Amino acid sequence: MTMEPTGRLIATPTGHDLVLTRIYRAPAEDVWASVTEPERTARWFGPWRGEAAPGRAVEVQLVFEESAPWCPLRIEACEPPRRLAVSMEDEAGSWSMELLLAESDGITELRLIQHLASTEHLGETGPGWEYYLDMLTAARTDGQRPDFEDYYPSQKAYFESLA
């Protein structure tokens, strides 16, 4: 099965933003819980531990990555249930991203925005976020988890073409 990529690349004064969007038939508070409560993030990304607050760091376990490492994740901003901005560093580099939620009539749009200084690894990064957001959808609907091989390398050329 091949999944269709949805990501867009938007130029910014400091680089580019990779933007991916998903729509959920649910209130923003429920979607917010899916992306912030450790027992719910464990189902699609990984659990986290620590005292969460803006300016503080928690540890996130990347359970769907090889060796399931624990990584520090700094909370830059937290405005429930609308905006979460985080940053992290790992062996793959530095990451700065936001999750923005907007609700209208019980339908919530979630936008994941990764702020990029360079588009060098976009062919690998884009498919990864498509996969994780579809993992979120599967966790929210009790659906079947997607297989990463359905995203990479098949979506690599699409994301590289955005740059």
Rosetta blueprint (number, residue, H / E / L):
1 M L
2 T L
3 M L
4 E L
5 P L
6 T L
7 G L
8 R E
9 L E
10 I E
11 A E
12 T E
13 P L
14 T L
15 G E
16 H E
17 D E
18 L E
19 V E
20 L E
21 T E
22 R E
23 I E
24 Y E
25 R L
26 A L
27 P L
28 A H
29 E H
30 D H
31 V H
32 W H
33 A H
34 S H
35 V H
36 T H
37 E L
38 P H
39 E H
40 R H
41 T H
42 A L
43 R L
44 W L
45 F L
46 G L
47 P L
48 W E
49 R E
50 G L
51 E L
52 A L
53 A L
54 P L
55 G L
56 R L
57 A E
58 V E
59 E E
60 V E
61 Q E
62 L L
63 V L
64 F L
65 E L
66 E L
67 S L
68 A L
69 P L
70 W E
71 C E
72 P E
73 L E
74 R E
75 I E
76 E E
77 A E
78 C E
79 E E
80 P L
81 P L
82 R L
83 R E
84 L E
85 A E
86 V E
87 S E
88 M E
89 E E
90 D E
91 E L
92 A L
93 G E
94 S E
95 W E
96 S E
97 M E
98 E E
99 L E
100 L E
101 L E
102 A E
103 E E
104 S E
105 D L
106 G L
107 I E
108 T E
109 E E
110 L E
111 R E
112 L E
113 I E
114 Q E
115 H E
116 L E
117 A L
118 S L
119 T L
120 E L
121 H L
122 L H
123 G H
124 E H
125 T H
126 G H
127 P H
128 G H
129 W H
130 E H
131 Y H
132 Y H
133 L H
134 D H
135 M H
136 L H
137 T H
138 A H
139 A H
140 R H
141 T H
142 D L
143 G L
144 Q L
145 R L
146 P L
147 D L
148 F H
149 E H
150 D H
151 Y L
152 Y L
153 P L
154 S L
155 Q L
156 K H
157 A H
158 Y H
159 F H
160 E H
161 S H
162 L H
163 A L
